[in-house]
Amino acid sequence: MLRKESESCRPSRCSASLIRKPPSTFTGKRLSSIITSLPPDNAMFDPAMKISNFLYSALILAGITALVALIMHKKIKSVNMLDALKSVD
């Protein structure tokens, strides 16, 4: 159901949004400062990540995926599909 343009921002909705905005902004900033101050420096990720970090993770993921694909290909190839379809489990 489509809303009319006049219903999208009625005065009660707009005022409620304006009333909720400052407390939520304050709460968000406060939670952000707590989250960044809690863990020790050696447990935090380096914000200046290098492209090699992404490449290493992509290569590891591709290698594991290829290994699983090869193993499953050999296992699936040994299954007789016609017999598997005929059997009732």
PDB file with one MODEL, atoms N, CA, C and O in Angstrom:
MODEL        1
ATOM      1  N   MET A   1       0.835  -1.174   0.000  1.00  0.00           N
ATOM      2  CA  MET A   1       0.000   0.000   0.000  1.00  0.00           C
ATOM      3  C   MET A   1       0.879   1.236   0.000  1.00  0.00           C
ATOM      4  O   MET A   1       1.738   1.385   0.870  1.00  0.00           O
ATOM      5  N   LEU A   2       0.682   2.104  -0.942  1.00  0.00           N
ATOM      6  CA  LEU A   2       1.481   3.312  -1.052  1.00  0.00           C
ATOM      7  C   LEU A   2       0.922   4.402  -0.154  1.00  0.00           C
ATOM      8  O   LEU A   2      -0.292   4.568  -0.040  1.00  0.00           O
ATOM      9  N   ARG A   3       1.811   5.132   0.473  1.00  0.00           N
ATOM     10  CA  ARG A   3       1.396   6.247   1.313  1.00  0.00           C
ATOM     11  C   ARG A   3       1.324   7.517   0.491  1.00  0.00           C
ATOM     12  O   ARG A   3       2.065   7.711  -0.472  1.00  0.00           O
ATOM     13  N   LYS A   4       0.432   8.350   0.894  1.00  0.00           N
ATOM     14  CA  LYS A   4       0.366   9.660   0.251  1.00  0.00           C
ATOM     15  C   LYS A   4       1.542  10.488   0.742  1.00  0.00           C
ATOM     16  O   LYS A   4       2.099  10.228   1.808  1.00  0.00           O
ATOM     17  N   GLU A   5       1.903  11.469  -0.034  1.00  0.00           N
ATOM     18  CA  GLU A   5       3.056  12.300   0.325  1.00  0.00           C
ATOM     19  C   GLU A   5       2.833  13.011   1.649  1.00  0.00           C
ATOM     20  O   GLU A   5       3.778  13.205   2.414  1.00  0.00           O
ATOM     21  N   SER A   6       1.593  13.403   1.931  1.00  0.00           N
ATOM     22  CA  SER A   6       1.313  14.119   3.172  1.00  0.00           C
ATOM     23  C   SER A   6       1.421  13.214   4.394  1.00  0.00           C
ATOM     24  O   SER A   6       1.655  13.703   5.499  1.00  0.00           O
ATOM     25  N   GLU A   7       1.252  11.892   4.214  1.00  0.00           N
ATOM     26  CA  GLU A   7       1.319  10.967   5.340  1.00  0.00           C
ATOM     27  C   GLU A   7       2.746  10.565   5.690  1.00  0.00           C
ATOM     28  O   GLU A   7       2.986  10.076   6.793  1.00  0.00           O
ATOM     29  N   SER A   8       3.693  10.757   4.785  1.00  0.00           N
ATOM     30  CA  SER A   8       5.046  10.264   5.028  1.00  0.00           C
ATOM     31  C   SER A   8       5.744  11.008   6.160  1.00  0.00           C
ATOM     32  O   SER A   8       6.567  10.419   6.860  1.00  0.00           O
ATOM     33  N   CYS A   9       5.440  12.269   6.354  1.00  0.00           N
ATOM     34  CA  CYS A   9       6.080  13.018   7.440  1.00  0.00           C
ATOM     35  C   CYS A   9       5.029  13.880   8.129  1.00  0.00           C
ATOM     36  O   CYS A   9       4.998  15.101   7.973  1.00  0.00           O
ATOM     37  N   ARG A  10       4.188  13.225   8.878  1.00  0.00           N
ATOM     38  CA  ARG A  10       3.198  13.976   9.647  1.00  0.00           C
ATOM     39  C   ARG A  10       3.915  14.695  10.776  1.00  0.00           C
ATOM     40  O   ARG A  10       5.001  14.269  11.170  1.00  0.00           O
ATOM     41  N   PRO A  11       3.355  15.761  11.307  1.00  0.00           N
ATOM     42  CA  PRO A  11       4.026  16.505  12.384  1.00  0.00           C
ATOM     43  C   PRO A  11       4.374  15.647  13.588  1.00  0.00           C
ATOM     44  O   PRO A  11       5.422  15.853  14.201  1.00  0.00           O
ATOM     45  N   SER A  12       3.531  14.698  13.941  1.00  0.00           N
ATOM     46  CA  SER A  12       3.831  13.864  15.108  1.00  0.00           C
ATOM     47  C   SER A  12       5.038  12.963  14.847  1.00  0.00           C
ATOM     48  O   SER A  12       5.856  12.744  15.740  1.00  0.00           O
ATOM     49  N   ARG A  13       5.151  12.440  13.616  1.00  0.00           N
ATOM     50  CA  ARG A  13       6.301  11.590  13.292  1.00  0.00           C
ATOM     51  C   ARG A  13       7.580  12.400  13.219  1.00  0.00           C
ATOM     52  O   ARG A  13       8.614  11.963  13.725  1.00  0.00           O
ATOM     53  N   CYS A  14       7.533  13.565  12.605  1.00  0.00           N
ATOM     54  CA  CYS A  14       8.735  14.387  12.477  1.00  0.00           C
ATOM     55  C   CYS A  14       9.220  14.865  13.836  1.00  0.00           C
ATOM     56  O   CYS A  14      10.421  14.866  14.104  1.00  0.00           O
ATOM     57  N   SER A  15       8.294  15.271  14.693  1.00  0.00           N
ATOM     58  CA  SER A  15       8.711  15.748  16.013  1.00  0.00           C
ATOM     59  C   SER A  15       9.278  14.600  16.844  1.00  0.00           C
ATOM     60  O   SER A  15      10.224  14.787  17.609  1.00  0.00           O
ATOM     61  N   ALA A  16       8.693  13.410  16.689  1.00  0.00           N
ATOM     62  CA  ALA A  16       9.223  12.259  17.425  1.00  0.00           C
ATOM     63  C   ALA A  16      10.635  11.933  16.959  1.00  0.00           C
ATOM     64  O   ALA A  16      11.490  11.584  17.773  1.00  0.00           O
ATOM     65  N   SER A  17      10.886  12.043  15.663  1.00  0.00           N
ATOM     66  CA  SER A  17      12.234  11.798  15.146  1.00  0.00           C
ATOM     67  C   SER A  17      13.209  12.835  15.673  1.00  0.00           C
ATOM     68  O   SER A  17      14.339  12.502  16.031  1.00  0.00           O
ATOM     69  N   LEU A  18      12.788  14.070  15.721  1.00  0.00           N
ATOM     70  CA  LEU A  18      13.667  15.132  16.218  1.00  0.00           C
ATOM     71  C   LEU A  18      13.926  14.986  17.710  1.00  0.00           C
ATOM     72  O   LEU A  18      15.004  15.336  18.191  1.00  0.00           O
ATOM     73  N   ILE A  19      12.965  14.480  18.429  1.00  0.00           N
ATOM     74  CA  ILE A  19      13.145  14.283  19.874  1.00  0.00           C
ATOM     75  C   ILE A  19      14.087  13.109  20.137  1.00  0.00           C
ATOM     76  O   ILE A  19      14.882  13.155  21.076  1.00  0.00           O
ATOM     77  N   ARG A  20      14.008  12.056  19.318  1.00  0.00           N
ATOM     78  CA  ARG A  20      14.839  10.862  19.534  1.00  0.00           C
ATOM     79  C   ARG A  20      16.267  11.022  19.037  1.00  0.00           C
ATOM     80  O   ARG A  20      17.153  10.305  19.500  1.00  0.00           O
ATOM     81  N   LYS A  21      16.515  11.929  18.121  1.00  0.00           N
ATOM     82  CA  LYS A  21      17.829  12.039  17.495  1.00  0.00           C
ATOM     83  C   LYS A  21      18.940  12.415  18.484  1.00  0.00           C
ATOM     84  O   LYS A  21      19.949  11.710  18.517  1.00  0.00           O
ATOM     85  N   PRO A  22      18.823  13.466  19.281  1.00  0.00           N
ATOM     86  CA  PRO A  22      19.940  13.821  20.187  1.00  0.00           C
ATOM     87  C   PRO A  22      20.288  12.733  21.205  1.00  0.00           C
ATOM     88  O   PRO A  22      21.471  12.452  21.394  1.00  0.00           O
ATOM     89  N   PRO A  23      19.303  12.103  21.874  1.00  0.00           N
ATOM     90  CA  PRO A  23      19.694  11.045  22.815  1.00  0.00           C
ATOM     91  C   PRO A  23      20.369   9.855  22.134  1.00  0.00           C
ATOM     92  O   PRO A  23      21.314   9.278  22.673  1.00  0.00           O
ATOM     93  N   SER A  24      19.878   9.490  20.942  1.00  0.00           N
ATOM     94  CA  SER A  24      20.493   8.351  20.266  1.00  0.00           C
ATOM     95  C   SER A  24      21.903   8.682  19.786  1.00  0.00           C
ATOM     96  O   SER A  24      22.780   7.819  19.805  1.00  0.00           O
ATOM     97  N   THR A  25      22.129   9.919  19.357  1.00  0.00           N
ATOM     98  CA  THR A  25      23.473  10.331  18.956  1.00  0.00           C
ATOM     99  C   THR A  25      24.420  10.307  20.149  1.00  0.00           C
ATOM    100  O   THR A  25      25.548   9.823  20.046  1.00  0.00           O
ATOM    101  N   PHE A  26      23.960  10.828  21.274  1.00  0.00           N
ATOM    102  CA  PHE A  26      24.784  10.824  22.485  1.00  0.00           C
ATOM    103  C   PHE A  26      25.088   9.399  22.922  1.00  0.00           C
ATOM    104  O   PHE A  26      26.226   9.081  23.270  1.00  0.00           O
ATOM    105  N   THR A  27      24.070   8.537  22.905  1.00  0.00           N
ATOM    106  CA  THR A  27      24.252   7.145  23.314  1.00  0.00           C
ATOM    107  C   THR A  27      25.233   6.432  22.386  1.00  0.00           C
ATOM    108  O   THR A  27      26.087   5.675  22.846  1.00  0.00           O
ATOM    109  N   GLY A  28      25.113   6.674  21.086  1.00  0.00           N
ATOM    110  CA  GLY A  28      26.022   6.060  20.127  1.00  0.00           C
ATOM    111  C   GLY A  28      27.460   6.496  20.330  1.00  0.00           C
ATOM    112  O   GLY A  28      28.375   5.675  20.278  1.00  0.00           O
ATOM    113  N   LYS A  29      27.665   7.791  20.563  1.00  0.00           N
ATOM    114  CA  LYS A  29      29.030   8.290  20.787  1.00  0.00           C
ATOM    115  C   LYS A  29      29.599   7.737  22.090  1.00  0.00           C
ATOM    116  O   LYS A  29      30.785   7.415  22.157  1.00  0.00           O
ATOM    117  N   ARG A  30      28.781   7.625  23.109  1.00  0.00           N
ATOM    118  CA  ARG A  30      29.227   7.095  24.401  1.00  0.00           C
ATOM    119  C   ARG A  30      29.596   5.615  24.265  1.00  0.00           C
ATOM    120  O   ARG A  30      30.634   5.190  24.772  1.00  0.00           O
ATOM    121  N   LEU A  31      28.767   4.839  23.596  1.00  0.00           N
ATOM    122  CA  LEU A  31      29.079   3.422  23.396  1.00  0.00           C
ATOM    123  C   LEU A  31      30.335   3.236  22.549  1.00  0.00           C
ATOM    124  O   LEU A  31      31.127   2.325  22.790  1.00  0.00           O
ATOM    125  N   SER A  32      30.507   4.100  21.563  1.00  0.00           N
ATOM    126  CA  SER A  32      31.701   4.021  20.725  1.00  0.00           C
ATOM    127  C   SER A  32      32.960   4.284  21.547  1.00  0.00           C
ATOM    128  O   SER A  32      33.970   3.601  21.373  1.00  0.00           O
ATOM    129  N   SER A  33      32.903   5.262  22.433  1.00  0.00           N
ATOM    130  CA  SER A  33      34.087   5.544  23.253  1.00  0.00           C
ATOM    131  C   SER A  33      34.366   4.403  24.232  1.00  0.00           C
ATOM    132  O   SER A  33      35.526   4.107  24.521  1.00  0.00           O
ATOM    133  N   ILE A  34      33.331   3.770  24.735  1.00  0.00           N
ATOM    134  CA  ILE A  34      33.519   2.634  25.643  1.00  0.00           C
ATOM    135  C   ILE A  34      34.136   1.463  24.890  1.00  0.00           C
ATOM    136  O   ILE A  34      35.051   0.813  25.396  1.00  0.00           O
ATOM    137  N   ILE A  35      33.646   1.191  23.691  1.00  0.00           N
ATOM    138  CA  ILE A  35      34.154   0.062  22.914  1.00  0.00           C
ATOM    139  C   ILE A  35      35.618   0.253  22.558  1.00  0.00           C
ATOM    140  O   ILE A  35      36.385  -0.710  22.587  1.00  0.00           O
ATOM    141  N   THR A  36      36.024   1.466  22.225  1.00  0.00           N
ATOM    142  CA  THR A  36      37.426   1.698  21.856  1.00  0.00           C
ATOM    143  C   THR A  36      38.342   1.773  23.067  1.00  0.00           C
ATOM    144  O   THR A  36      39.546   1.562  22.926  1.00  0.00           O
ATOM    145  N   SER A  37      37.813   2.066  24.259  1.00  0.00           N
ATOM    146  CA  SER A  37      38.683   2.184  25.433  1.00  0.00           C
ATOM    147  C   SER A  37      38.848   0.872  26.196  1.00  0.00           C
ATOM    148  O   SER A  37      39.792   0.745  26.976  1.00  0.00           O
ATOM    149  N   LEU A  38      37.969  -0.101  25.999  1.00  0.00           N
ATOM    150  CA  LEU A  38      38.034  -1.340  26.774  1.00  0.00           C
ATOM    151  C   LEU A  38      39.199  -2.259  26.429  1.00  0.00           C
ATOM    152  O   LEU A  38      39.959  -2.613  27.331  1.00  0.00           O
ATOM    153  N   PRO A  39      39.383  -2.665  25.175  1.00  0.00           N
ATOM    154  CA  PRO A  39      40.435  -3.655  24.912  1.00  0.00           C
ATOM    155  C   PRO A  39      41.832  -3.045  24.951  1.00  0.00           C
ATOM    156  O   PRO A  39      42.000  -1.859  24.668  1.00  0.00           O
ATOM    157  N   PRO A  40      42.834  -3.849  25.300  1.00  0.00           N
ATOM    158  CA  PRO A  40      44.209  -3.337  25.278  1.00  0.00           C
ATOM    159  C   PRO A  40      44.674  -3.097  23.837  1.00  0.00           C
ATOM    160  O   PRO A  40      44.091  -3.626  22.890  1.00  0.00           O
ATOM    161  N   ASP A  41      45.715  -2.305  23.688  1.00  0.00           N
ATOM    162  CA  ASP A  41      46.200  -1.937  22.359  1.00  0.00           C
ATOM    163  C   ASP A  41      46.674  -3.144  21.549  1.00  0.00           C
ATOM    164  O   ASP A  41      46.518  -3.164  20.328  1.00  0.00           O
ATOM    165  N   ASN A  42      47.248  -4.142  22.208  1.00  0.00           N
ATOM    166  CA  ASN A  42      47.754  -5.287  21.458  1.00  0.00           C
ATOM    167  C   ASN A  42      46.635  -6.220  20.979  1.00  0.00           C
ATOM    168  O   ASN A  42      46.888  -7.127  20.186  1.00  0.00           O
ATOM    169  N   ALA A  43      45.401  -6.005  21.453  1.00  0.00           N
ATOM    170  CA  ALA A  43      44.281  -6.825  21.012  1.00  0.00           C
ATOM    171  C   ALA A  43      43.486  -6.155  19.899  1.00  0.00           C
ATOM    172  O   ALA A  43      42.602  -6.781  19.313  1.00  0.00           O
ATOM    173  N   MET A  44      43.777  -4.918  19.604  1.00  0.00           N
ATOM    174  CA  MET A  44      43.034  -4.184  18.575  1.00  0.00           C
ATOM    175  C   MET A  44      43.624  -4.465  17.202  1.00  0.00           C
ATOM    176  O   MET A  44      44.825  -4.695  17.066  1.00  0.00           O
ATOM    177  N   PHE A  45      42.767  -4.443  16.183  1.00  0.00           N
ATOM    178  CA  PHE A  45      43.228  -4.587  14.811  1.00  0.00           C
ATOM    179  C   PHE A  45      43.879  -3.294  14.359  1.00  0.00           C
ATOM    180  O   PHE A  45      43.503  -2.206  14.795  1.00  0.00           O
ATOM    181  N   ASP A  46      44.851  -3.427  13.489  1.00  0.00           N
ATOM    182  CA  ASP A  46      45.504  -2.253  12.926  1.00  0.00           C
ATOM    183  C   ASP A  46      44.545  -1.598  11.935  1.00  0.00           C
ATOM    184  O   ASP A  46      44.133  -2.247  10.973  1.00  0.00           O
ATOM    185  N   PRO A  47      44.179  -0.337  12.140  1.00  0.00           N
ATOM    186  CA  PRO A  47      43.233   0.295  11.225  1.00  0.00           C
ATOM    187  C   PRO A  47      43.813   0.532   9.831  1.00  0.00           C
ATOM    188  O   PRO A  47      43.063   0.693   8.868  1.00  0.00           O
ATOM    189  N   ALA A  48      45.124   0.553   9.717  1.00  0.00           N
ATOM    190  CA  ALA A  48      45.770   0.760   8.418  1.00  0.00           C
ATOM    191  C   ALA A  48      46.121  -0.603   7.827  1.00  0.00           C
ATOM    192  O   ALA A  48      47.289  -0.988   7.784  1.00  0.00           O
ATOM    193  N   MET A  49      45.106  -1.323   7.374  1.00  0.00           N
ATOM    194  CA  MET A  49      45.333  -2.657   6.825  1.00  0.00           C
ATOM    195  C   MET A  49      45.891  -2.552   5.416  1.00  0.00           C
ATOM    196  O   MET A  49      45.553  -1.643   4.658  1.00  0.00           O
ATOM    197  N   LYS A  50      46.744  -3.494   5.088  1.00  0.00           N
ATOM    198  CA  LYS A  50      47.356  -3.528   3.760  1.00  0.00           C
ATOM    199  C   LYS A  50      46.518  -4.402   2.838  1.00  0.00           C
ATOM    200  O   LYS A  50      45.741  -5.235   3.304  1.00  0.00           O
ATOM    201  N   ILE A  51      46.674  -4.215   1.544  1.00  0.00           N
ATOM    202  CA  ILE A  51      45.957  -5.018   0.566  1.00  0.00           C
ATOM    203  C   ILE A  51      46.420  -6.472   0.614  1.00  0.00           C
ATOM    204  O   ILE A  51      45.667  -7.376   0.251  1.00  0.00           O
ATOM    205  N   SER A  52      47.649  -6.699   1.059  1.00  0.00           N
ATOM    206  CA  SER A  52      48.150  -8.079   1.138  1.00  0.00           C
ATOM    207  C   SER A  52      47.357  -8.905   2.146  1.00  0.00           C
ATOM    208  O   SER A  52      47.217 -10.116   1.969  1.00  0.00           O
ATOM    209  N   ASN A  53      46.836  -8.275   3.201  1.00  0.00           N
ATOM    210  CA  ASN A  53      46.009  -9.010   4.158  1.00  0.00           C
ATOM    211  C   ASN A  53      44.774  -9.591   3.477  1.00  0.00           C
ATOM    212  O   ASN A  53      44.400 -10.736   3.735  1.00  0.00           O
ATOM    213  N   PHE A  54      44.150  -8.814   2.619  1.00  0.00           N
ATOM    214  CA  PHE A  54      42.973  -9.291   1.907  1.00  0.00           C
ATOM    215  C   PHE A  54      43.346 -10.361   0.889  1.00  0.00           C
ATOM    216  O   PHE A  54      42.610 -11.329   0.696  1.00  0.00           O
ATOM    217  N   LEU A  55      44.478 -10.183   0.249  1.00  0.00           N
ATOM    218  CA  LEU A  55      44.915 -11.169  -0.737  1.00  0.00           C
ATOM    219  C   LEU A  55      45.233 -12.514  -0.085  1.00  0.00           C
ATOM    220  O   LEU A  55      44.862 -13.566  -0.604  1.00  0.00           O
ATOM    221  N   TYR A  56      45.927 -12.471   1.062  1.00  0.00           N
ATOM    222  CA  TYR A  56      46.237 -13.718   1.766  1.00  0.00           C
ATOM    223  C   TYR A  56      44.954 -14.444   2.163  1.00  0.00           C
ATOM    224  O   TYR A  56      44.841 -15.654   1.962  1.00  0.00           O
ATOM    225  N   SER A  57      44.007 -13.731   2.713  1.00  0.00           N
ATOM    226  CA  SER A  57      42.762 -14.387   3.135  1.00  0.00           C
ATOM    227  C   SER A  57      41.991 -14.938   1.941  1.00  0.00           C
ATOM    228  O   SER A  57      41.390 -16.008   2.038  1.00  0.00           O
ATOM    229  N   ALA A  58      41.997 -14.226   0.822  1.00  0.00           N
ATOM    230  CA  ALA A  58      41.312 -14.716  -0.381  1.00  0.00           C
ATOM    231  C   ALA A  58      42.012 -15.956  -0.927  1.00  0.00           C
ATOM    232  O   ALA A  58      41.343 -16.891  -1.367  1.00  0.00           O
ATOM    233  N   LEU A  59      43.345 -15.982  -0.909  1.00  0.00           N
ATOM    234  CA  LEU A  59      44.080 -17.145  -1.401  1.00  0.00           C
ATOM    235  C   LEU A  59      43.865 -18.367  -0.507  1.00  0.00           C
ATOM    236  O   LEU A  59      43.716 -19.482  -1.005  1.00  0.00           O
ATOM    237  N   ILE A  60      43.849 -18.161   0.783  1.00  0.00           N
ATOM    238  CA  ILE A  60      43.600 -19.272   1.711  1.00  0.00           C
ATOM    239  C   ILE A  60      42.200 -19.834   1.486  1.00  0.00           C
ATOM    240  O   ILE A  60      42.013 -21.050   1.440  1.00  0.00           O
ATOM    241  N   LEU A  61      41.227 -18.952   1.346  1.00  0.00           N
ATOM    242  CA  LEU A  61      39.851 -19.383   1.104  1.00  0.00           C
ATOM    243  C   LEU A  61      39.729 -20.125  -0.223  1.00  0.00           C
ATOM    244  O   LEU A  61      39.054 -21.152  -0.293  1.00  0.00           O
ATOM    245  N   ALA A  62      40.372 -19.621  -1.275  1.00  0.00           N
ATOM    246  CA  ALA A  62      40.333 -20.287  -2.576  1.00  0.00           C
ATOM    247  C   ALA A  62      41.006 -21.654  -2.517  1.00  0.00           C
ATOM    248  O   ALA A  62      40.528 -22.603  -3.138  1.00  0.00           O
ATOM    249  N   GLY A  63      42.106 -21.767  -1.781  1.00  0.00           N
ATOM    250  CA  GLY A  63      42.796 -23.043  -1.646  1.00  0.00           C
ATOM    251  C   GLY A  63      41.958 -24.078  -0.923  1.00  0.00           C
ATOM    252  O   GLY A  63      41.882 -25.228  -1.357  1.00  0.00           O
ATOM    253  N   ILE A  64      41.335 -23.690   0.164  1.00  0.00           N
ATOM    254  CA  ILE A  64      40.491 -24.620   0.914  1.00  0.00           C
ATOM    255  C   ILE A  64      39.291 -25.037   0.067  1.00  0.00           C
ATOM    256  O   ILE A  64      38.915 -26.209   0.058  1.00  0.00           O
ATOM    257  N   THR A  65      38.693 -24.087  -0.641  1.00  0.00           N
ATOM    258  CA  THR A  65      37.552 -24.398  -1.493  1.00  0.00           C
ATOM    259  C   THR A  65      37.936 -25.365  -2.602  1.00  0.00           C
ATOM    260  O   THR A  65      37.187 -26.298  -2.891  1.00  0.00           O
ATOM    261  N   ALA A  66      39.083 -25.158  -3.223  1.00  0.00           N
ATOM    262  CA  ALA A  66      39.543 -26.055  -4.286  1.00  0.00           C
ATOM    263  C   ALA A  66      39.822 -27.450  -3.733  1.00  0.00           C
ATOM    264  O   ALA A  66      39.491 -28.445  -4.378  1.00  0.00           O
ATOM    265  N   LEU A  67      40.420 -27.534  -2.563  1.00  0.00           N
ATOM    266  CA  LEU A  67      40.696 -28.830  -1.945  1.00  0.00           C
ATOM    267  C   LEU A  67      39.408 -29.594  -1.655  1.00  0.00           C
ATOM    268  O   LEU A  67      39.314 -30.787  -1.942  1.00  0.00           O
ATOM    269  N   VAL A  68      38.434 -28.924  -1.097  1.00  0.00           N
ATOM    270  CA  VAL A  68      37.146 -29.574  -0.807  1.00  0.00           C
ATOM    271  C   VAL A  68      36.463 -29.980  -2.109  1.00  0.00           C
ATOM    272  O   VAL A  68      35.869 -31.056  -2.182  1.00  0.00           O
ATOM    273  N   ALA A  69      36.537 -29.139  -3.133  1.00  0.00           N
ATOM    274  CA  ALA A  69      35.923 -29.466  -4.424  1.00  0.00           C
ATOM    275  C   ALA A  69      36.561 -30.706  -5.034  1.00  0.00           C
ATOM    276  O   ALA A  69      35.855 -31.555  -5.577  1.00  0.00           O
ATOM    277  N   LEU A  70      37.881 -30.825  -4.956  1.00  0.00           N
ATOM    278  CA  LEU A  70      38.560 -32.015  -5.498  1.00  0.00           C
ATOM    279  C   LEU A  70      38.173 -33.279  -4.740  1.00  0.00           C
ATOM    280  O   LEU A  70      37.906 -34.313  -5.352  1.00  0.00           O
ATOM    281  N   ILE A  71      38.142 -33.200  -3.437  1.00  0.00           N
ATOM    282  CA  ILE A  71      37.782 -34.372  -2.631  1.00  0.00           C
ATOM    283  C   ILE A  71      36.346 -34.796  -2.923  1.00  0.00           C
ATOM    284  O   ILE A  71      36.071 -35.981  -3.111  1.00  0.00           O
ATOM    285  N   MET A  72      35.432 -33.828  -2.960  1.00  0.00           N
ATOM    286  CA  MET A  72      34.035 -34.159  -3.210  1.00  0.00           C
ATOM    287  C   MET A  72      33.815 -34.638  -4.641  1.00  0.00           C
ATOM    288  O   MET A  72      32.947 -35.478  -4.880  1.00  0.00           O
ATOM    289  N   HIS A  73      34.573 -34.128  -5.582  1.00  0.00           N
ATOM    290  CA  HIS A  73      34.452 -34.570  -6.970  1.00  0.00           C
ATOM    291  C   HIS A  73      34.785 -36.052  -7.085  1.00  0.00           C
ATOM    292  O   HIS A  73      34.089 -36.800  -7.772  1.00  0.00           O
ATOM    293  N   LYS A  74      35.851 -36.473  -6.411  1.00  0.00           N
ATOM    294  CA  LYS A  74      36.229 -37.886  -6.445  1.00  0.00           C
ATOM    295  C   LYS A  74      35.162 -38.758  -5.790  1.00  0.00           C
ATOM    296  O   LYS A  74      34.855 -39.840  -6.290  1.00  0.00           O
ATOM    297  N   LYS A  75      34.592 -38.294  -4.671  1.00  0.00           N
ATOM    298  CA  LYS A  75      33.572 -39.082  -3.979  1.00  0.00           C
ATOM    299  C   LYS A  75      32.286 -39.151  -4.791  1.00  0.00           C
ATOM    300  O   LYS A  75      31.662 -40.210  -4.867  1.00  0.00           O
ATOM    301  N   ILE A  76      31.885 -38.053  -5.393  1.00  0.00           N
ATOM    302  CA  ILE A  76      30.641 -38.037  -6.163  1.00  0.00           C
ATOM    303  C   ILE A  76      30.788 -38.841  -7.444  1.00  0.00           C
ATOM    304  O   ILE A  76      29.834 -39.477  -7.893  1.00  0.00           O
ATOM    305  N   LYS A  77      31.964 -38.818  -8.028  1.00  0.00           N
ATOM    306  CA  LYS A  77      32.202 -39.551  -9.271  1.00  0.00           C
ATOM    307  C   LYS A  77      32.062 -41.059  -9.062  1.00  0.00           C
ATOM    308  O   LYS A  77      31.682 -41.781  -9.984  1.00  0.00           O
ATOM    309  N   SER A  78      32.368 -41.537  -7.853  1.00  0.00           N
ATOM    310  CA  SER A  78      32.295 -42.972  -7.597  1.00  0.00           C
ATOM    311  C   SER A  78      30.876 -43.452  -7.317  1.00  0.00           C
ATOM    312  O   SER A  78      30.649 -44.658  -7.232  1.00  0.00           O
ATOM    313  N   VAL A  79      29.912 -42.537  -7.171  1.00  0.00           N
ATOM    314  CA  VAL A  79      28.528 -42.926  -6.896  1.00  0.00           C
ATOM    315  C   VAL A  79      27.808 -43.186  -8.209  1.00  0.00           C
ATOM    316  O   VAL A  79      27.858 -42.369  -9.128  1.00  0.00           O
ATOM    317  N   ASN A  80      27.131 -44.343  -8.291  1.00  0.00           N
ATOM    318  CA  ASN A  80      26.326 -44.657  -9.467  1.00  0.00           C
ATOM    319  C   ASN A  80      24.981 -43.945  -9.312  1.00  0.00           C
ATOM    320  O   ASN A  80      24.160 -44.337  -8.483  1.00  0.00           O
ATOM    321  N   MET A  81      24.760 -42.915 -10.097  1.00  0.00           N
ATOM    322  CA  MET A  81      23.587 -42.080  -9.939  1.00  0.00           C
ATOM    323  C   MET A  81      22.291 -42.808 -10.280  1.00  0.00           C
ATOM    324  O   MET A  81      21.265 -42.545  -9.652  1.00  0.00           O
ATOM    325  N   LEU A  82      22.307 -43.715 -11.257  1.00  0.00           N
ATOM    326  CA  LEU A  82      21.091 -44.436 -11.602  1.00  0.00           C
ATOM    327  C   LEU A  82      20.650 -45.338 -10.462  1.00  0.00           C
ATOM    328  O   LEU A  82      19.462 -45.406 -10.147  1.00  0.00           O
ATOM    329  N   ASP A  83      21.586 -46.024  -9.847  1.00  0.00           N
ATOM    330  CA  ASP A  83      21.249 -46.871  -8.704  1.00  0.00           C
ATOM    331  C   ASP A  83      20.794 -46.017  -7.514  1.00  0.00           C
ATOM    332  O   ASP A  83      19.898 -46.413  -6.767  1.00  0.00           O
ATOM    333  N   ALA A  84      21.408 -44.857  -7.345  1.00  0.00           N
ATOM    334  CA  ALA A  84      21.026 -43.989  -6.242  1.00  0.00           C
ATOM    335  C   ALA A  84      19.604 -43.458  -6.433  1.00  0.00           C
ATOM    336  O   ALA A  84      18.875 -43.290  -5.455  1.00  0.00           O
ATOM    337  N   LEU A  85      19.207 -43.196  -7.663  1.00  0.00           N
ATOM    338  CA  LEU A  85      17.856 -42.708  -7.929  1.00  0.00           C
ATOM    339  C   LEU A  85      16.826 -43.818  -7.781  1.00  0.00           C
ATOM    340  O   LEU A  85      15.693 -43.554  -7.379  1.00  0.00           O
ATOM    341  N   LYS A  86      17.197 -45.053  -8.098  1.00  0.00           N
ATOM    342  CA  LYS A  86      16.263 -46.175  -8.022  1.00  0.00           C
ATOM    343  C   LYS A  86      16.017 -46.612  -6.572  1.00  0.00           C
ATOM    344  O   LYS A  86      14.923 -47.067  -6.239  1.00  0.00           O
ATOM    345  N   SER A  87      17.022 -46.475  -5.721  1.00  0.00           N
ATOM    346  CA  SER A  87      16.871 -46.963  -4.355  1.00  0.00           C
ATOM    347  C   SER A  87      15.892 -46.093  -3.560  1.00  0.00           C
ATOM    348  O   SER A  87      15.828 -44.877  -3.740  1.00  0.00           O
ATOM    349  N   VAL A  88      15.133 -46.749  -2.678  1.00  0.00           N
ATOM    350  CA  VAL A  88      14.182 -46.052  -1.827  1.00  0.00           C
ATOM    351  C   VAL A  88      14.746 -46.018  -0.417  1.00  0.00           C
ATOM    352  O   VAL A  88      14.991 -47.059   0.193  1.00  0.00           O
ATOM    353  N   ASP A  89      14.946 -44.827   0.085  1.00  0.00           N
ATOM    354  CA  ASP A  89      15.486 -44.709   1.447  1.00  0.00           C
ATOM    355  C   ASP A  89      14.427 -44.271   2.410  1.00  0.00           C
ATOM    356  O   ASP A  89      14.699 -44.118   3.600  1.00  0.00           O
TER     357      ASP A  89
ENDMDL
END
